[in-house]
Protein backbone atom coordinates (compact mmCIF):
# COMPACT_ATOMS: atom_id res chain seq x y z
CA UNK A 1 0.00 0.00 0.00
CA UNK A 2 1.43 3.38 -1.04
CA UNK A 3 0.96 6.12 1.53
CA UNK A 4 1.87 9.78 1.75
CA UNK A 5 2.58 11.98 4.75
CA UNK A 6 0.61 15.18 5.23
CA UNK A 7 1.92 17.86 7.58
CA UNK A 8 -0.65 20.21 9.11
CA UNK A 9 0.97 23.22 10.80
CA UNK A 10 0.08 26.70 11.97
CA UNK A 11 1.67 29.61 13.80
CA UNK A 12 -0.57 29.03 16.82
CA UNK A 13 -2.10 25.69 17.76
CA UNK A 14 -3.53 23.03 15.47
CA UNK A 15 -6.59 21.81 17.37
CA UNK A 16 -8.37 18.47 17.18
CA UNK A 17 -11.26 20.33 15.55
CA UNK A 18 -8.90 21.62 12.86
CA UNK A 19 -7.65 18.10 12.17
CA UNK A 20 -11.21 16.79 11.96
CA UNK A 21 -12.13 19.46 9.41
CA UNK A 22 -9.10 18.48 7.33
CA UNK A 23 -10.09 14.82 7.49
CA UNK A 24 -13.65 15.60 6.35
CA UNK A 25 -12.36 17.50 3.31
CA UNK A 26 -9.91 14.71 2.53
CA UNK A 27 -12.73 12.15 2.60
CA UNK A 28 -14.66 14.23 0.07
CA UNK A 29 -11.69 13.75 -2.26
CA UNK A 30 -11.37 9.99 -1.57
CA UNK A 31 -8.28 10.59 0.53
CA UNK A 32 -8.18 8.27 3.55
CA UNK A 33 -6.35 9.15 6.76
CA UNK A 34 -4.97 5.94 8.26
CA UNK A 35 -2.75 7.37 10.99
CA UNK A 36 -2.46 10.59 13.01
CA UNK A 37 0.58 11.71 15.01
CA UNK A 38 0.79 14.93 16.99
CA UNK A 39 4.33 16.28 16.77
CA UNK A 40 3.57 19.38 18.81
CA UNK A 41 0.86 21.84 19.75
CA UNK A 42 1.20 23.50 16.34
CA UNK A 43 2.06 20.48 14.21
CA UNK A 44 0.30 17.23 13.26
CA UNK A 45 1.33 14.66 10.66
CA UNK A 46 -1.24 12.45 8.94
CA UNK A 47 -0.50 9.31 6.97
CA UNK A 48 -2.87 9.09 4.03
CA UNK A 49 -3.55 6.81 1.08
CA UNK A 50 -5.31 7.15 -2.26
CA UNK A 51 -3.67 10.52 -2.91
CA UNK A 52 -4.87 11.77 -6.28
CA UNK A 53 -5.86 15.37 -5.61
CA UNK A 54 -3.57 17.39 -3.37
CA UNK A 55 -4.37 21.05 -3.96
CA UNK A 56 -6.11 22.06 -0.77
CA UNK A 57 -5.33 25.77 -1.04
CA UNK A 58 -8.98 26.59 -0.42
CA UNK A 59 -8.86 24.64 2.85
CA UNK A 60 -5.61 26.27 3.95
CA UNK A 61 -7.15 29.68 3.36
CA UNK A 62 -10.35 28.79 5.18
CA UNK A 63 -8.61 27.36 8.26
CA UNK A 64 -5.51 29.59 8.12
CA UNK A 65 -3.10 26.66 8.33
CA UNK A 66 -0.54 24.94 6.11
CA UNK A 67 -1.17 21.55 4.50
CA UNK A 68 1.90 19.95 2.94
CA UNK A 69 2.16 16.49 1.40
CA UNK A 70 5.44 14.58 1.14
CA UNK A 71 6.31 11.20 -0.30
CA UNK A 72 9.99 11.62 0.62
CA UNK A 73 11.63 9.91 3.57
CA UNK A 74 11.31 12.18 6.60
CA UNK A 75 14.50 12.50 8.60
CA UNK A 76 16.77 15.02 10.30
CA UNK A 77 18.80 16.96 7.76
CA UNK A 78 22.52 17.48 8.32
CA UNK A 79 22.63 21.04 7.02
CA UNK A 80 20.27 24.03 7.11
CA UNK A 81 20.66 26.75 4.48
CA UNK A 82 18.55 29.84 5.11
CA UNK A 83 17.99 33.12 3.36
CA UNK A 84 18.01 36.01 5.79
CA UNK A 85 15.82 38.94 4.67
CA UNK A 86 12.09 38.21 5.04
CA UNK A 87 12.97 34.66 6.09
CA UNK A 88 15.11 34.59 9.23
CA UNK A 89 14.34 38.24 9.89
CA UNK A 90 11.07 40.02 9.23
CA UNK A 91 12.25 42.76 6.87
CA UNK A 92 14.41 43.52 3.85
CA UNK A 93 17.49 45.27 5.29
CA UNK A 94 18.09 47.25 2.14
CA UNK A 95 14.59 48.73 2.31
CA UNK A 96 15.19 49.79 5.92
CA UNK A 97 18.52 51.39 4.98
CA UNK A 98 16.77 53.17 2.14
CA UNK A 99 14.54 54.91 4.67
CA UNK A 100 17.62 56.29 6.39
CA UNK A 101 18.83 57.54 3.00
CA UNK A 102 15.44 58.99 2.08
CA UNK A 103 15.01 56.72 -0.96
CA UNK A 104 12.73 54.01 0.45
CA UNK A 105 10.13 54.07 -2.32
CA UNK A 106 12.71 53.93 -5.10
CA UNK A 107 14.58 51.03 -3.50
CA UNK A 108 11.45 49.10 -2.48
CA UNK A 109 10.17 49.17 -6.05
CA UNK A 110 13.42 47.65 -7.34
CA UNK A 111 13.43 45.07 -4.50
CA UNK A 112 9.91 43.88 -5.32
CA UNK A 113 10.80 43.39 -8.99
CA UNK A 114 13.96 41.48 -8.07
CA UNK A 115 12.27 39.18 -5.53
CA UNK A 116 9.53 38.37 -8.03
CA UNK A 117 12.14 37.49 -10.65
CA UNK A 118 11.18 40.33 -12.98
CA UNK A 119 14.62 41.97 -13.00
CA UNK A 120 18.15 40.55 -12.80
CA UNK A 121 19.09 40.31 -9.12
CA UNK A 122 22.70 41.41 -9.53
CA UNK A 123 21.85 44.54 -11.49
CA UNK A 124 18.98 45.31 -9.12
CA UNK A 125 21.32 45.10 -6.13
CA UNK A 126 23.87 47.42 -7.71
CA UNK A 127 21.14 49.95 -8.51
CA UNK A 128 19.85 49.92 -4.95
CA UNK A 129 23.24 50.10 -3.24
CA UNK A 130 24.18 53.14 -5.33
CA UNK A 131 21.19 54.90 -3.82
CA UNK A 132 22.57 54.25 -0.31
CA UNK A 133 25.83 56.12 -0.87
CA UNK A 134 26.75 58.31 2.09
CA UNK A 135 25.08 56.33 4.88
CA UNK A 136 27.34 56.00 7.93
CA UNK A 137 28.29 52.95 9.98
CA UNK A 138 26.46 54.58 12.90
CA UNK A 139 23.28 54.68 10.81
CA UNK A 140 23.70 51.01 9.86
CA UNK A 141 24.12 50.05 13.51
CA UNK A 142 21.10 52.15 14.44
CA UNK A 143 19.10 50.39 11.72
CA UNK A 144 20.07 46.99 13.10
CA UNK A 145 19.17 47.91 16.66
CA UNK A 146 15.81 49.48 15.82
CA UNK A 147 14.54 47.72 12.69
CA UNK A 148 15.86 44.16 12.55
CA UNK A 149 13.51 41.65 14.19
CA UNK A 150 14.12 37.90 14.18
CA UNK A 151 11.15 35.89 12.95
CA UNK A 152 9.37 33.56 15.34
CA UNK A 153 10.88 30.10 15.43
CA UNK A 154 14.22 31.05 13.85
CA UNK A 155 16.30 30.54 16.97
CA UNK A 156 14.45 27.35 17.89
CA UNK A 157 15.06 25.99 14.38
CA UNK A 158 18.80 26.72 14.41
CA UNK A 159 19.45 25.69 18.01
CA UNK A 160 17.42 22.48 17.75
CA UNK A 161 19.17 21.33 14.58
CA UNK A 162 22.50 22.23 16.16
CA UNK A 163 21.73 20.25 19.31
CA UNK A 164 20.96 17.24 17.11
CA UNK A 165 24.31 17.49 15.31
CA UNK A 166 23.42 19.49 12.20
CA UNK A 167 25.12 22.61 10.83
CA UNK A 168 23.54 25.84 9.66
CA UNK A 169 24.39 28.70 7.32
CA UNK A 170 22.87 32.00 6.32
CA UNK A 171 23.07 32.28 2.53
CA UNK A 172 21.83 35.76 1.80
CA UNK A 173 21.58 38.21 -1.05
CA UNK A 174 21.54 40.80 1.71
CA UNK A 175 24.52 42.30 3.49
CA UNK A 176 27.17 40.64 5.65
CA UNK A 177 27.11 43.69 7.96
CA UNK A 178 23.69 42.55 9.16
CA UNK A 179 23.96 38.82 8.47
CA UNK A 180 26.96 38.39 10.76
CA UNK A 181 25.11 40.10 13.60
CA UNK A 182 22.01 37.96 13.02
CA UNK A 183 24.13 34.80 12.88
CA UNK A 184 25.74 35.58 16.24
CA UNK A 185 22.38 36.38 17.81
CA UNK A 186 20.68 33.20 16.60
CA UNK A 187 23.57 30.73 16.47
CA UNK A 188 24.27 30.07 12.77
CA UNK A 189 27.60 28.39 12.05
CA UNK A 190 28.37 30.17 8.77
CA UNK A 191 27.47 33.34 6.88
CA UNK A 192 27.56 33.96 3.14
CA UNK A 193 26.31 37.40 2.11
CA UNK A 194 27.19 40.50 0.11
CA UNK A 195 29.85 42.86 1.40
CA UNK A 196 29.24 46.59 1.26
CA UNK A 197 32.16 48.87 0.35
CA UNK A 198 33.01 51.64 2.82
CA UNK A 199 34.98 54.83 2.32
CA UNK A 200 36.02 55.70 5.83
CA UNK A 201 32.87 55.30 7.90
CA UNK A 202 30.47 55.86 5.00
CA UNK A 203 28.99 53.66 2.29
CA UNK A 204 30.63 54.23 -1.09
CA UNK A 205 27.57 53.09 -3.03
CA UNK A 206 29.29 49.91 -4.22
CA UNK A 207 29.20 46.23 -3.28
CA UNK A 208 32.11 43.80 -3.53
CA UNK A 209 32.25 41.00 -6.09
CA UNK A 210 31.15 38.29 -6.36
CA UNK A 211 27.57 39.22 -5.62
CA UNK A 212 25.56 36.55 -3.80
CA UNK A 213 22.92 35.90 -6.43
CA UNK A 214 21.05 32.70 -7.17
CA UNK A 215 24.02 31.01 -8.84
CA UNK A 216 26.39 31.89 -6.00
CA UNK A 217 23.91 30.52 -3.46
CA UNK A 218 23.89 27.24 -5.34
CA UNK A 219 27.71 27.21 -5.28
CA UNK A 220 27.59 27.59 -1.49
CA UNK A 221 25.28 24.57 -1.35
CA UNK A 222 27.80 22.50 -3.34
CA UNK A 223 30.75 23.83 -1.30
CA UNK A 224 29.25 23.01 2.09
CA UNK A 225 28.10 19.57 0.96
CA UNK A 226 31.61 18.78 -0.31
CA UNK A 227 33.28 20.07 2.87
CA UNK A 228 31.00 17.93 5.04
CA UNK A 229 30.96 14.95 2.72
CA UNK A 230 27.17 14.96 2.62
CA UNK A 231 24.68 14.67 -0.22
CA UNK A 232 22.30 17.41 -1.30
CA UNK A 233 19.47 15.20 -0.07
CA UNK A 234 20.84 15.83 3.45
CA UNK A 235 20.12 19.57 3.17
CA UNK A 236 17.03 21.58 4.05
CA UNK A 237 16.89 25.04 2.44
CA UNK A 238 14.45 27.86 3.08
CA UNK A 239 13.86 31.21 1.42
CA UNK A 240 11.21 33.58 0.14
CA UNK A 241 12.24 34.96 -3.25
CA UNK A 242 13.30 34.15 -6.80
CA UNK A 243 16.92 34.44 -5.67
CA UNK A 244 16.40 31.30 -3.56
CA UNK A 245 15.01 29.07 -6.31
CA UNK A 246 18.24 27.19 -7.03
CA UNK A 247 19.05 26.22 -3.44
CA UNK A 248 15.44 25.37 -2.62
CA UNK A 249 15.09 23.26 -5.77
CA UNK A 250 18.39 21.41 -5.29
CA UNK A 251 18.20 20.75 -1.55
CA UNK A 252 16.77 17.48 -0.31
CA UNK A 253 13.96 19.46 1.29
CA UNK A 254 13.13 22.88 -0.11
CA UNK A 255 10.83 25.26 1.75
CA UNK A 256 9.10 28.42 0.57
CA UNK A 257 8.58 30.68 3.59
CA UNK A 258 5.78 33.15 2.79
CA UNK A 259 7.38 33.00 -0.64
CA UNK A 260 6.85 34.56 -4.02
CA UNK A 261 4.85 32.46 -6.52
CA UNK A 262 7.87 31.42 -8.59
CA UNK A 263 9.57 29.98 -5.51
CA UNK A 264 6.44 28.36 -4.08
CA UNK A 265 5.84 26.60 -7.39
CA UNK A 266 9.06 24.56 -7.10
CA UNK A 267 9.17 24.02 -3.31
CA UNK A 268 8.60 20.74 -1.49
CA UNK A 269 6.89 22.59 1.36
CA UNK A 270 5.10 25.94 1.47
CA UNK A 271 4.78 27.89 4.71
CA UNK A 272 2.15 30.63 4.66
CA UNK A 273 0.48 30.31 8.08
CA UNK A 274 3.19 28.75 10.27
CA UNK A 275 6.44 29.96 11.81
CA UNK A 276 9.94 28.59 11.20
CA UNK A 277 9.50 25.75 13.69
CA UNK A 278 7.44 24.06 10.97
CA UNK A 279 10.77 23.15 9.34
CA UNK A 280 11.51 20.96 12.35
CA UNK A 281 8.19 19.16 11.96
CA UNK A 282 8.96 18.62 8.27
CA UNK A 283 12.01 16.64 9.46
CA UNK A 284 9.91 14.55 11.83
CA UNK A 285 11.25 16.30 14.95
CA UNK A 286 8.83 16.47 17.86
CA UNK A 287 8.24 19.58 19.94
CA UNK A 288 9.62 17.74 22.98
CA UNK A 289 13.02 17.73 21.22
CA UNK A 290 13.03 21.47 20.52
CA UNK A 291 15.70 23.70 22.03
CA UNK A 292 13.75 26.72 23.27
CA UNK A 293 14.53 30.29 22.26
Phi, psi and omega in degrees: 000125178274128179233162180227144176271143178232119180263126179246114185225160178200157182300323177261224181265151170257109186275167175299325177296319177301313182298320180297319179297321177296315180301318181299316179292323177298316181300323178298337180252024177058032179253116187260127175272119183252351180201141177232133178226124177272117179273332180188179182297332182245021180207128178228141175243132179249140171258124186234159174228169181067035181286113175240310180255127182227018176263094181251037179303319181299324181286320176302315181293323181290319184263352182057052176216166181260135177238113182234128178262145177212130175259000180280158175294132182263118180205164176298130176275152183271347183213133174251124172248127185226132166295160181258296187296129181063016175232288176283324174246165191274350186233177169260113185304321183295327177291323178292320177296324180299328178294321177297327182272355180077023182231033186301313184296319179297315181290318182298323179295320178291320179301313182298318178296319181293316182292331178276354179082019183264358177211146180303129186297316184298312180295321179298319180295315180300318179300316183289318181295325177301326180288346182265001182307132177102346176295145183262161176302322178300320178293322178296317178295320178297320178299316180297313184295326188259335190247336189271114179242131179283134180291149180303133177091349183297311182293320177299318179300308184292314183291323179294313179297322177296319180293338180264006174100005181266160177255166182215149179214137166278127177235097195235140169278003175275208190248138180297331179306318179272320185298322180292324177292316179298318181299318179294320182294320187267324180114020176295147180278328186221156177225129173231115184203174181280143182255121176286148178262130179250146168243102190069237179254020182235150176292136180275346185093010181237163177229141184290150171272154355280149178280137183281079175265193184300315181296317180295325176298319179295323178295324176296318177304311180297316182300311183291324176296317180294318181296327183262359181055047177238161178270161178297336178292346179269010185247140168245129182236143182222139178198186184228348187232178181300331179294345181260000187302315185296316181287325179291320180291323187268348176286158177300321174230118181248131186237130171265118182256103185047047193273166174290155184305320182296325177284314181302326184295335183249004185275150174288321181230143177239126179249114179232348182227000183248173172257186188291347175294340177303329180295333175288318177298322180297343176261006179080016182272130181277156180301329180295343179265356184292142167269120188287156180283000000 
